[in-house]
Amino acid sequence: MARKPRLHIPGGLYHVMLRGNGGDDIFFDNEDRFHFYLLLQEGVMRFGHRIHGFCLMSNHVHLAIQVGDEPLSKIMQNISFRYTRWINKKQNRVGHLFQGRYKAILVESDSYLLELVRYIHLNPIRAKLVKKLTRYPWSSHHAYLGTETVPWLTTDWLLSQLAKRDATARKRYLQFVEDGMGQGHREEFYGGSVDNRVLGDDSFIEQVIDKQNKSPQIQLTLPELLEQFCINMKIDEEEILGSSRQRQISALRSQFCWLATNLEIATLEQLGALLNRDSTTLSRAVSRVKELRREDRKAEIALDKLKNAVIQA
């Protein structure tokens, strides 16, 4: 069954989950966590979104992100790609770090922001890592208490819902979190009952789906595109990412670059960083694929079939 397309609603609030491949760890020391913070900060500056809450666990991440005009897919592609490159270089490894597509639920902010941030912050308690949240340093809980400053985190929107004065709002926030200490897993934060991409009341869901139907978008990330491309072409990702100059592999690598640029999923510069190749070289490769597609009807049909298969995967 084809997966439903990502939902992009400008100004929308999303509960985002990014998990390690096969449940493996994604953070190996504090340097990794601080580097992830840096990527979050740079993403906020570059794409103009807000982060209202976060929690870094050993093998997954929870984020509460409110997007601007840039779609969430672009934000998460930037983070996952750059962080994977950091870990792979640091540990002299290759391959995926994260488990397939990130999971994202569009959340009705007025009704669920407060509960979502509490749920995100309580992850270490549910995992029995600590008994007190103040003992877990890798979440935005401390920033909401006012004991830590995180410049790229937005706390005022949530706190303003609790009280006008910061001191009162922080006190009420702490009480709200403590009231939820006994909560277990909440399935609704992983998908709504009407549409598993949305959490909100019926009118909110109807409004979201209506907007999406009017402006359908391709929401694959670059790593997801690579995965689907290799599945369809029956080739290992390492061969596309590797240094082989065999004619068949080079041709497939060129087709992948054409597909990524045609779908506007990546620029030639981004592809160059992924493939460790000069963008000018990739530009020539893409031009050859375009020329082949124009001149060879069989090639045109094959490339269009590949494109449709990847989009509908």
Disulfide bonds with the S-S distance in Angstrom:
none
